[in-house]
């Protein structure tokens, strides 16, 4: 059973639903999906900097929530998973503490969705998709994550080795990146804002997101399915 944790934010519930459905639809194996909801984590108060999402820090609790065993994946909710998630887990190298897509780009200036401040720092967006080797991440206790600085966490200063994931597993929509490096993306990341916000209704891959949204909210005729 593959363990996937998706960041959950009350302002992006539709995004979470579509992201989870896209994983289920395209996975060739059973997947356990957990919404990483800060209200489910008792006495967690890390507010080191102005976070643009409710899961800015809780994402680093994934090894702790996995009992520091096996591999677990964290992804932001503003994503569409077009590939088989098993292929991503198959990239686990067994040596790295965590594996990410190592973007090399300068984020666009200005606000993100809902007026959230666009913070610019080294290794930006590396932490939006993280394949954790949980046993090697025992440093990430609840107390550690709750008290560590934001840049310390997001720049992986806690890790001994940060490995690579294929670039196709974190394509940044709307950013100035060389799309040729990403091929036909296995994972589309609406990092500036997804099609569920008015400002981004016509962004790249928006039509595909709408299709997944329609499927995720469809209801089959039970007479056809079960004959009752």
Beta strands, then each sheet from edge to edge (+ up, - down):
strand 1: 2-7
strand 2: 31-36
strand 3: 71-75
strand 4: 79-81
strand 5: 98-100
strand 6: 129-133
strand 7: 162-164
strand 8: 171-172
strand 9: 187-189
sheet 1: 2+ 1+ 3+ 6- 5+ 7+
sheet 2: 4+ 9- 8-
end
